[in-house]
Amino acid sequence: MALVTTTKGEMDDSLLEKKEGFVDNDNEYTTWVEYWLDGELVHRSVHVTLKQAVTLSAEGASNGKHPSNVHVVHARVDDGYAQLHHWHW
């Protein structure tokens, strides 16, 4: 049993459908985890590893139903790789 922060508050992950995905190309390696409740996205976590220098920006947006928040938690450059961690829910 693990708690997940969602648009509906803290929820037990056993009540949610978990979906994972990734993108791997010349510019980035990105992974994400989404949690869904009855067909509604209630949480998304994203980890982006940049493979080359690019311009970074973070924005918040709203779809009219749920506010979106982007929190930049950590950014660093190691051995030519930039790493940015952020969460969106």
C-alpha positions as CSV (number, residue, x, y, z in Angstrom):
1,M,0.0,0.0,0.0
2,A,1.5,3.3,-1.1
3,L,-0.1,6.8,-1.0
4,V,-0.2,8.9,-4.2
5,T,-0.8,12.6,-4.2
6,T,-3.7,13.2,-6.7
7,T,-6.1,15.9,-7.8
8,K,-8.5,14.4,-5.3
9,G,-6.0,14.3,-2.4
10,E,-3.9,11.4,-1.1
11,M,-5.2,8.1,-2.4
12,D,-4.1,4.4,-2.0
13,D,-2.4,3.3,-5.2
14,S,-4.4,0.1,-5.2
15,L,-7.5,2.1,-6.0
16,L,-5.9,3.6,-9.1
17,E,-4.9,2.4,-12.6
18,K,-1.2,2.9,-13.1
19,K,0.2,3.6,-16.6
20,E,3.9,4.1,-17.5
21,G,5.6,5.3,-20.6
22,F,8.9,6.6,-22.1
23,V,10.4,8.6,-24.9
24,D,14.0,8.0,-26.0
25,N,15.5,10.0,-28.9
26,D,18.6,12.1,-29.7
27,N,17.5,14.9,-27.4
28,E,16.0,13.3,-24.4
29,Y,15.2,10.2,-22.4
30,T,11.9,10.8,-20.6
31,T,9.8,8.4,-18.4
32,W,6.5,9.1,-16.8
33,V,4.0,7.5,-14.4
34,E,0.3,8.3,-14.5
35,Y,-2.5,7.3,-12.2
36,W,-6.1,7.2,-13.4
37,L,-9.3,6.9,-11.5
38,D,-12.5,5.9,-13.5
39,G,-11.0,7.2,-16.7
40,E,-9.7,10.5,-15.3
41,L,-6.0,11.4,-15.0
42,V,-5.4,12.2,-11.3
43,H,-1.6,12.2,-11.2
44,R,1.4,12.4,-13.5
45,S,5.1,12.3,-12.6
46,V,7.8,12.9,-15.2
47,H,11.5,12.4,-15.2
48,V,13.4,14.0,-18.1
49,T,17.1,13.4,-18.9
50,L,18.4,15.7,-21.6
51,K,21.1,14.3,-23.9
52,Q,22.2,17.7,-25.2
53,A,21.8,21.4,-24.5
54,V,18.3,22.8,-25.0
55,T,16.4,25.7,-23.7
56,L,14.3,24.8,-20.7
57,S,11.1,26.3,-19.4
58,A,8.4,25.3,-16.9
59,E,4.8,26.5,-17.1
60,G,1.5,25.8,-15.3
61,A,-1.8,25.5,-17.2
62,S,-5.4,24.7,-16.6
63,N,-7.9,22.7,-18.6
64,G,-10.8,24.4,-16.8
65,K,-11.5,21.4,-14.6
66,H,-8.3,20.9,-12.6
67,P,-5.4,23.3,-12.1
68,S,-2.1,22.1,-13.3
69,N,1.1,22.7,-11.4
70,V,4.7,22.1,-12.5
71,H,7.3,22.0,-9.8
72,V,10.9,22.1,-10.8
73,V,12.6,20.1,-8.1
74,H,16.2,19.5,-9.3
75,A,18.3,20.4,-12.3
76,R,21.9,19.5,-12.9
77,V,24.5,18.8,-15.6
78,D,26.8,15.8,-15.3
79,D,29.2,14.7,-18.0
80,G,27.4,16.7,-20.7
81,Y,23.9,15.5,-19.7
82,A,21.4,17.8,-18.2
83,Q,18.8,16.3,-15.8
84,L,15.5,18.0,-14.9
85,H,13.0,16.5,-12.5
86,H,9.5,17.8,-12.4
87,W,6.0,16.7,-11.4
88,H,2.6,17.6,-12.9
89,W,-0.7,16.9,-11.3
